[in-house]
Amino acid sequence: MELPNTVEGMIRLADMHDDYYIYDEEHYLLTGEHTKRTYKLGEAVVIRVEDTDKLMRTINFSIVGRANRIEE
């Protein structure tokens, strides 16, 4: 993930608990096995900071929803 202020972090696939996601390397696309929900590289999403590690200089995010609507 890259925020508008150039802060970067990551979302671990193992932390995406709503489905099991399969990565399509050719199309840079994640697809949920059961929900068929997709996420494409560069797509805008709403995120939440889950964890930070000052020593390792890492930030972990989770997806809250699509950029145009927040999911509960």
Biopython code that builds the backbone (N, CA, C, O; Angstrom):
import numpy as np
from Bio.PDB.StructureBuilder import StructureBuilder

atoms = [
    (1, "MET", "N", (0.845, -1.173, 0.000)),
    (1, "MET", "CA", (0.000, 0.000, 0.000)),
    (1, "MET", "C", (0.887, 1.232, 0.000)),
    (1, "MET", "O", (1.931, 1.273, 0.651)),
    (2, "GLU", "N", (0.448, 2.222, -0.738)),
    (2, "GLU", "CA", (1.138, 3.501, -0.734)),
    (2, "GLU", "C", (0.104, 4.591, -0.502)),
    (2, "GLU", "O", (-0.878, 4.703, -1.236)),
    (3, "LEU", "N", (0.339, 5.389, 0.527)),
    (3, "LEU", "CA", (-0.562, 6.491, 0.855)),
    (3, "LEU", "C", (-0.169, 7.734, 0.058)),
    (3, "LEU", "O", (0.957, 7.827, -0.431)),
    (4, "PRO", "N", (-1.087, 8.683, -0.073)),
    (4, "PRO", "CA", (-0.784, 9.910, -0.833)),
    (4, "PRO", "C", (0.440, 10.670, -0.305)),
    (4, "PRO", "O", (1.097, 11.381, -1.065)),
    (5, "ASN", "N", (0.748, 10.525, 0.980)),
    (5, "ASN", "CA", (1.902, 11.225, 1.551)),
    (5, "ASN", "C", (3.186, 10.395, 1.431)),
    (5, "ASN", "O", (4.161, 10.671, 2.129)),
    (6, "THR", "N", (3.197, 9.399, 0.568)),
    (6, "THR", "CA", (4.323, 8.510, 0.241)),
    (6, "THR", "C", (4.667, 7.500, 1.334)),
    (6, "THR", "O", (5.666, 6.792, 1.209)),
    (7, "VAL", "N", (3.882, 7.411, 2.389)),
    (7, "VAL", "CA", (4.079, 6.366, 3.394)),
    (7, "VAL", "C", (3.687, 5.034, 2.760)),
    (7, "VAL", "O", (2.655, 4.934, 2.097)),
    (8, "GLU", "N", (4.517, 4.011, 2.969)),
    (8, "GLU", "CA", (4.241, 2.698, 2.399)),
    (8, "GLU", "C", (4.120, 1.653, 3.489)),
    (8, "GLU", "O", (4.773, 1.747, 4.528)),
    (9, "GLY", "N", (3.288, 0.664, 3.250)),
    (9, "GLY", "CA", (3.109, -0.451, 4.172)),
    (9, "GLY", "C", (2.581, -1.632, 3.401)),
    (9, "GLY", "O", (2.579, -1.622, 2.170)),
    (10, "MET", "N", (2.126, -2.666, 4.118)),
    (10, "MET", "CA", (1.641, -3.853, 3.414)),
    (10, "MET", "C", (0.384, -4.413, 4.068)),
    (10, "MET", "O", (0.077, -4.155, 5.232)),
    (11, "ILE", "N", (-0.317, -5.185, 3.264)),
    (11, "ILE", "CA", (-1.461, -5.955, 3.749)),
    (11, "ILE", "C", (-1.105, -7.414, 3.514)),
    (11, "ILE", "O", (-0.884, -7.827, 2.376)),
    (12, "ARG", "N", (-1.049, -8.186, 4.576)),
    (12, "ARG", "CA", (-0.718, -9.601, 4.444)),
    (12, "ARG", "C", (-1.946, -10.372, 3.982)),
    (12, "ARG", "O", (-3.040, -10.182, 4.513)),
    (13, "LEU", "N", (-1.765, -11.236, 2.998)),
    (13, "LEU", "CA", (-2.884, -12.063, 2.533)),
    (13, "LEU", "C", (-3.427, -12.925, 3.657)),
    (13, "LEU", "O", (-4.633, -13.161, 3.726)),
    (14, "ALA", "N", (-2.570, -13.393, 4.527)),
    (14, "ALA", "CA", (-2.993, -14.231, 5.650)),
    (14, "ALA", "C", (-3.897, -13.469, 6.618)),
    (14, "ALA", "O", (-4.650, -14.080, 7.376)),
    (15, "ASP", "N", (-3.824, -12.140, 6.593)),
    (15, "ASP", "CA", (-4.660, -11.318, 7.478)),
    (15, "ASP", "C", (-5.985, -10.927, 6.831)),
    (15, "ASP", "O", (-6.798, -10.251, 7.461)),
    (16, "MET", "N", (-6.214, -11.337, 5.596)),
    (16, "MET", "CA", (-7.482, -11.052, 4.921)),
    (16, "MET", "C", (-8.415, -12.229, 5.220)),
    (16, "MET", "O", (-8.441, -13.218, 4.487)),
    (17, "HIS", "N", (-9.176, -12.105, 6.306)),
    (17, "HIS", "CA", (-9.952, -13.224, 6.855)),
    (17, "HIS", "C", (-11.315, -13.432, 6.218)),
    (17, "HIS", "O", (-11.998, -14.402, 6.546)),
    (18, "ASP", "N", (-11.734, -12.543, 5.310)),
    (18, "ASP", "CA", (-13.071, -12.687, 4.730)),
    (18, "ASP", "C", (-13.131, -13.763, 3.646)),
    (18, "ASP", "O", (-14.218, -14.192, 3.258)),
    (19, "ASP", "N", (-11.960, -14.206, 3.151)),
    (19, "ASP", "CA", (-11.922, -15.227, 2.104)),
    (19, "ASP", "C", (-10.476, -15.682, 1.935)),
    (19, "ASP", "O", (-9.559, -15.101, 2.515)),
    (20, "TYR", "N", (-10.289, -16.715, 1.145)),
    (20, "TYR", "CA", (-8.960, -17.150, 0.736)),
    (20, "TYR", "C", (-8.725, -16.551, -0.647)),
    (20, "TYR", "O", (-9.497, -16.803, -1.572)),
    (21, "TYR", "N", (-7.662, -15.760, -0.792)),
    (21, "TYR", "CA", (-7.413, -15.043, -2.041)),
    (21, "TYR", "C", (-6.339, -15.732, -2.876)),
    (21, "TYR", "O", (-5.309, -16.168, -2.362)),
    (22, "ILE", "N", (-6.605, -15.818, -4.170)),
    (22, "ILE", "CA", (-5.693, -16.422, -5.123)),
    (22, "ILE", "C", (-5.108, -15.303, -5.972)),
    (22, "ILE", "O", (-5.833, -14.442, -6.470)),
    (23, "TYR", "N", (-3.775, -15.325, -6.131)),
    (23, "TYR", "CA", (-3.088, -14.267, -6.881)),
    (23, "TYR", "C", (-2.890, -14.683, -8.329)),
    (23, "TYR", "O", (-2.334, -15.745, -8.610)),
    (24, "ASP", "N", (-3.345, -13.846, -9.241)),
    (24, "ASP", "CA", (-3.152, -14.036, -10.672)),
    (24, "ASP", "C", (-2.002, -13.119, -11.083)),
    (24, "ASP", "O", (-2.191, -11.921, -11.292)),
    (25, "GLU", "N", (-0.815, -13.697, -11.194)),
    (25, "GLU", "CA", (0.396, -12.914, -11.454)),
    (25, "GLU", "C", (0.359, -12.214, -12.806)),
    (25, "GLU", "O", (0.869, -11.102, -12.941)),
    (26, "GLU", "N", (-0.227, -12.840, -13.788)),
    (26, "GLU", "CA", (-0.274, -12.265, -15.131)),
    (26, "GLU", "C", (-1.091, -10.968, -15.175)),
    (26, "GLU", "O", (-0.754, -10.040, -15.910)),
    (27, "HIS", "N", (-2.173, -10.914, -14.376)),
    (27, "HIS", "CA", (-3.060, -9.749, -14.385)),
    (27, "HIS", "C", (-2.941, -8.885, -13.127)),
    (27, "HIS", "O", (-3.687, -7.919, -12.964)),
    (28, "TYR", "N", (-2.009, -9.230, -12.243)),
    (28, "TYR", "CA", (-1.831, -8.500, -10.979)),
    (28, "TYR", "C", (-3.165, -8.376, -10.244)),
    (28, "TYR", "O", (-3.585, -7.277, -9.881)),
    (29, "LEU", "N", (-3.815, -9.502, -10.032)),
    (29, "LEU", "CA", (-5.177, -9.524, -9.510)),
    (29, "LEU", "C", (-5.317, -10.556, -8.397)),
    (29, "LEU", "O", (-4.852, -11.688, -8.531)),
    (30, "LEU", "N", (-5.956, -10.165, -7.304)),
    (30, "LEU", "CA", (-6.325, -11.098, -6.245)),
    (30, "LEU", "C", (-7.801, -11.400, -6.389)),
    (30, "LEU", "O", (-8.601, -10.484, -6.582)),
    (31, "THR", "N", (-8.183, -12.677, -6.298)),
    (31, "THR", "CA", (-9.582, -13.066, -6.404)),
    (31, "THR", "C", (-9.941, -13.952, -5.229)),
    (31, "THR", "O", (-9.251, -14.933, -4.950)),
    (32, "GLY", "N", (-11.026, -13.608, -4.535)),
    (32, "GLY", "CA", (-11.508, -14.418, -3.420)),
    (32, "GLY", "C", (-12.073, -15.731, -3.924)),
    (32, "GLY", "O", (-12.884, -15.750, -4.850)),
    (33, "GLU", "N", (-11.648, -16.832, -3.316)),
    (33, "GLU", "CA", (-12.074, -18.156, -3.759)),
    (33, "GLU", "C", (-13.584, -18.345, -3.659)),
    (33, "GLU", "O", (-14.191, -18.925, -4.560)),
    (34, "HIS", "N", (-14.199, -17.866, -2.580)),
    (34, "HIS", "CA", (-15.634, -18.069, -2.369)),
    (34, "HIS", "C", (-16.470, -16.845, -2.750)),
    (34, "HIS", "O", (-17.528, -16.975, -3.366)),
    (35, "THR", "N", (-15.990, -15.664, -2.380)),
    (35, "THR", "CA", (-16.765, -14.443, -2.621)),
    (35, "THR", "C", (-16.572, -13.896, -4.029)),
    (35, "THR", "O", (-17.392, -13.110, -4.505)),
    (36, "LYS", "N", (-15.495, -14.303, -4.700)),
    (36, "LYS", "CA", (-15.124, -13.782, -6.026)),
    (36, "LYS", "C", (-14.798, -12.290, -5.994)),
    (36, "LYS", "O", (-14.712, -11.651, -7.042)),
    (37, "ARG", "N", (-14.619, -11.738, -4.801)),
    (37, "ARG", "CA", (-14.203, -10.330, -4.655)),
    (37, "ARG", "C", (-12.799, -10.195, -5.233)),
    (37, "ARG", "O", (-11.955, -11.063, -5.014)),
    (38, "THR", "N", (-12.543, -9.118, -5.966)),
    (38, "THR", "CA", (-11.243, -8.925, -6.598)),
    (38, "THR", "C", (-10.587, -7.626, -6.136)),
    (38, "THR", "O", (-11.254, -6.645, -5.804)),
    (39, "TYR", "N", (-9.279, -7.657, -6.128)),
    (39, "TYR", "CA", (-8.458, -6.478, -5.861)),
    (39, "TYR", "C", (-7.361, -6.463, -6.909)),
    (39, "TYR", "O", (-6.650, -7.452, -7.088)),
    (40, "LYS", "N", (-7.224, -5.343, -7.600)),
    (40, "LYS", "CA", (-6.229, -5.211, -8.663)),
    (40, "LYS", "C", (-5.148, -4.222, -8.230)),
    (40, "LYS", "O", (-5.424, -3.251, -7.526)),
    (41, "LEU", "N", (-3.934, -4.481, -8.655)),
    (41, "LEU", "CA", (-2.823, -3.600, -8.351)),
    (41, "LEU", "C", (-3.156, -2.173, -8.774)),
    (41, "LEU", "O", (-3.569, -1.946, -9.911)),
    (42, "GLY", "N", (-2.982, -1.221, -7.878)),
    (42, "GLY", "CA", (-3.248, 0.175, -8.175)),
    (42, "GLY", "C", (-4.652, 0.630, -7.817)),
    (42, "GLY", "O", (-4.954, 1.822, -7.871)),
    (43, "GLU", "N", (-5.515, -0.318, -7.449)),
    (43, "GLU", "CA", (-6.897, 0.031, -7.094)),
    (43, "GLU", "C", (-6.917, 0.794, -5.770)),
    (43, "GLU", "O", (-6.186, 0.453, -4.840)),
    (44, "ALA", "N", (-7.752, 1.820, -5.688)),
    (44, "ALA", "CA", (-7.887, 2.601, -4.453)),
    (44, "ALA", "C", (-8.797, 1.869, -3.470)),
    (44, "ALA", "O", (-9.905, 1.464, -3.820)),
    (45, "VAL", "N", (-8.321, 1.704, -2.240)),
    (45, "VAL", "CA", (-9.102, 1.072, -1.183)),
    (45, "VAL", "C", (-8.978, 1.906, 0.087)),
    (45, "VAL", "O", (-8.056, 2.709, 0.230)),
    (46, "VAL", "N", (-9.914, 1.706, 1.000)),
    (46, "VAL", "CA", (-9.856, 2.354, 2.314)),
    (46, "VAL", "C", (-9.160, 1.370, 3.251)),
    (46, "VAL", "O", (-9.521, 0.195, 3.310)),
    (47, "ILE", "N", (-8.165, 1.860, 3.978)),
    (47, "ILE", "CA", (-7.385, 0.974, 4.838)),
    (47, "ILE", "C", (-7.379, 1.461, 6.279)),
    (47, "ILE", "O", (-7.745, 2.597, 6.577)),
    (48, "ARG", "N", (-6.953, 0.568, 7.161)),
    (48, "ARG", "CA", (-6.795, 0.879, 8.584)),
    (48, "ARG", "C", (-5.393, 0.422, 8.986)),
    (48, "ARG", "O", (-4.938, -0.633, 8.545)),
    (49, "VAL", "N", (-4.718, 1.192, 9.806)),
    (49, "VAL", "CA", (-3.416, 0.785, 10.335)),
    (49, "VAL", "C", (-3.666, -0.256, 11.418)),
    (49, "VAL", "O", (-4.389, 0.003, 12.380)),
    (50, "GLU", "N", (-3.069, -1.432, 11.260)),
    (50, "GLU", "CA", (-3.230, -2.518, 12.224)),
    (50, "GLU", "C", (-2.055, -2.625, 13.177)),
    (50, "GLU", "O", (-2.223, -2.940, 14.355)),
    (51, "ASP", "N", (-0.850, -2.356, 12.654)),
    (51, "ASP", "CA", (0.341, -2.558, 13.475)),
    (51, "ASP", "C", (1.491, -1.744, 12.899)),
    (51, "ASP", "O", (1.585, -1.548, 11.687)),
    (52, "THR", "N", (2.350, -1.280, 13.772)),
    (52, "THR", "CA", (3.569, -0.611, 13.324)),
    (52, "THR", "C", (4.745, -1.161, 14.117)),
    (52, "THR", "O", (4.588, -1.591, 15.260)),
    (53, "ASP", "N", (5.899, -1.147, 13.518)),
    (53, "ASP", "CA", (7.124, -1.568, 14.186)),
    (53, "ASP", "C", (8.175, -0.506, 13.909)),
    (53, "ASP", "O", (8.740, -0.432, 12.818)),
    (54, "LYS", "N", (8.421, 0.303, 14.911)),
    (54, "LYS", "CA", (9.351, 1.416, 14.763)),
    (54, "LYS", "C", (10.770, 0.921, 14.487)),
    (54, "LYS", "O", (11.490, 1.502, 13.675)),
    (55, "LEU", "N", (11.159, -0.136, 15.155)),
    (55, "LEU", "CA", (12.500, -0.676, 15.000)),
    (55, "LEU", "C", (12.717, -1.227, 13.583)),
    (55, "LEU", "O", (13.746, -0.962, 12.963)),
    (56, "MET", "N", (11.745, -1.991, 13.078)),
    (56, "MET", "CA", (11.845, -2.576, 11.736)),
    (56, "MET", "C", (11.380, -1.599, 10.648)),
    (56, "MET", "O", (11.569, -1.843, 9.456)),
    (57, "ARG", "N", (10.774, -0.502, 11.079)),
    (57, "ARG", "CA", (10.251, 0.529, 10.167)),
    (57, "ARG", "C", (9.222, -0.048, 9.192)),
    (57, "ARG", "O", (9.299, 0.172, 7.983)),
    (58, "THR", "N", (8.251, -0.794, 9.749)),
    (58, "THR", "CA", (7.196, -1.397, 8.931)),
    (58, "THR", "C", (5.828, -0.969, 9.438)),
    (58, "THR", "O", (5.657, -0.641, 10.612)),
    (59, "ILE", "N", (4.860, -0.977, 8.532)),
    (59, "ILE", "CA", (3.468, -0.669, 8.850)),
    (59, "ILE", "C", (2.609, -1.744, 8.210)),
    (59, "ILE", "O", (2.774, -2.056, 7.031)),
    (60, "ASN", "N", (1.688, -2.314, 8.986)),
    (60, "ASN", "CA", (0.755, -3.306, 8.463)),
    (60, "ASN", "C", (-0.642, -2.696, 8.435)),
    (60, "ASN", "O", (-1.100, -2.110, 9.416)),
    (61, "PHE", "N", (-1.308, -2.846, 7.294)),
    (61, "PHE", "CA", (-2.643, -2.319, 7.095)),
    (61, "PHE", "C", (-3.641, -3.459, 6.937)),
    (61, "PHE", "O", (-3.264, -4.613, 6.734)),
    (62, "SER", "N", (-4.923, -3.113, 7.033)),
    (62, "SER", "CA", (-5.998, -4.025, 6.631)),
    (62, "SER", "C", (-6.957, -3.232, 5.760)),
    (62, "SER", "O", (-7.060, -2.011, 5.877)),
    (63, "ILE", "N", (-7.659, -3.944, 4.884)),
    (63, "ILE", "CA", (-8.616, -3.290, 3.997)),
    (63, "ILE", "C", (-9.942, -3.134, 4.724)),
    (63, "ILE", "O", (-10.477, -4.097, 5.273)),
    (64, "VAL", "N", (-10.469, -1.915, 4.722)),
    (64, "VAL", "CA", (-11.759, -1.625, 5.344)),
    (64, "VAL", "C", (-12.851, -1.655, 4.279)),
    (64, "VAL", "O", (-13.985, -2.036, 4.569)),
    (65, "GLY", "N", (-12.526, -1.262, 3.067)),
    (65, "GLY", "CA", (-13.517, -1.263, 1.995)),
    (65, "GLY", "C", (-12.965, -0.672, 0.723)),
    (65, "GLY", "O", (-11.778, -0.360, 0.624)),
    (66, "ARG", "N", (-13.831, -0.523, -0.235)),
    (66, "ARG", "CA", (-13.465, 0.114, -1.509)),
    (66, "ARG", "C", (-13.392, 1.608, -1.288)),
    (66, "ARG", "O", (-13.964, 2.119, -0.325)),
    (67, "ALA", "N", (-12.707, 2.311, -2.152)),
    (67, "ALA", "CA", (-12.535, 3.745, -2.003)),
    (67, "ALA", "C", (-13.863, 4.495, -2.045)),
    (67, "ALA", "O", (-13.983, 5.562, -1.444)),
    (68, "ASN", "N", (-14.859, 3.956, -2.742)),
    (68, "ASN", "CA", (-16.140, 4.652, -2.843)),
    (68, "ASN", "C", (-17.169, 4.179, -1.818)),
    (68, "ASN", "O", (-18.240, 4.777, -1.714)),
    (69, "ARG", "N", (-16.871, 3.108, -1.050)),
    (69, "ARG", "CA", (-17.783, 2.688, 0.000)),
    (69, "ARG", "C", (-17.037, 1.890, 1.066)),
    (69, "ARG", "O", (-16.156, 1.092, 0.745)),
    (70, "ILE", "N", (-17.383, 2.101, 2.314)),
    (70, "ILE", "CA", (-16.725, 1.408, 3.429)),
    (70, "ILE", "C", (-17.592, 0.204, 3.819)),
    (70, "ILE", "O", (-18.803, 0.321, 4.004)),
    (71, "GLU", "N", (-16.932, -0.961, 3.938)),
    (71, "GLU", "CA", (-17.642, -2.186, 4.328)),
    (71, "GLU", "C", (-17.463, -2.406, 5.817)),
    (71, "GLU", "O", (-16.433, -2.043, 6.385)),
    (72, "GLU", "N", (-18.441, -2.985, 6.433)),
    (72, "GLU", "CA", (-18.373, -3.253, 7.873)),
    (72, "GLU", "C", (-17.697, -4.575, 8.138)),
    (72, "GLU", "O", (-17.548, -4.972, 9.294)),
]
sb = StructureBuilder()
sb.init_structure("model")
sb.init_model(0)
sb.init_chain("A")
sb.init_seg("    ")
for serial, (resi, resn, name, xyz) in enumerate(atoms, 1):
    if name == "N":
        sb.init_residue(resn, " ", resi, " ")
    sb.init_atom(name, np.array(xyz, "f"), 0.0, 1.0, " ", f" {name:<3s}", serial, name[0])
structure = sb.get_structure()
